[in-house]
């Protein structure tokens, strides 16, 4: 049976706010869907491409304001990008991506027009932490650049990758950002303590980053790892510098995450640091 919706507001040619019998107010997206439409008109369910529900009243208002701030061509490209991301990911995205990504890309395009270049200090960390999302973000940037004939800076790939990860993992962007910043800070601790320059493209660095990421996940949920005591004593004796550095890293993690870290983590970090310093 066909569904029909009553239009509450046409935001532009491609976006309508309508009433849905069970969800209440929802957003419908489709090419030309809002053209010549008035409040109170009826839309059939095969007229639109995408429907999403902004359950939160504040988010609905935010989205409406956003759409008055972005031109139709850019909005169409953003929606194409979100559609591409959802096609590539095998489970539903958090609907907040419609607001977050539209807002971010609108702002990035505005900065570009004004000749401002915002650097992304966590680009390599993001690439190492979230290779799948980074790859999608590269394609999104390429899509935007081609369709709108612009040249967004490379740093935007990292920012968009974090938005994608936030939407896939259902974690707020602030938490996703915290991971990248924490790992960047931990890398500085390693460089300072071991007097080395870390090659952020190396396999051993990628392994270390993935290990730190799972360590952070464990700390967050309070999960412990087995304590290999003999190995701990051996590493402390054989590689004191790496062992001490691992403890410095643990102290930073404890401060940032405000959670205790089990001693056993030092053993595994020491082994990764040893690999990093001995190519």
Secondary structure, DSSP 8 states (H G I E B T S, - for coil): ---EEEEEEEEETTEEEEEETTTEEEEEE-TTTTTT--TT-EEETTS-SEEE---SHHHHHHHHHHHTTS-HHHHHHHHHHHHHHHHHSSS---TTHHHHHHHHHHHHHHHHHTT-----TTHHHHHHH-HHHHHHHHHHHHHHHHHHT----THHHHHHHHHHHHHHHT--HHHHHHHHHHHHHHHHHHHHHHT----TTSHHHHHHHHHHHHHHHHHHHT------HHHHHHHHHH-HHHHHHHHHHHHHHHHHHTS---THHHHHHHHHHHHHH--
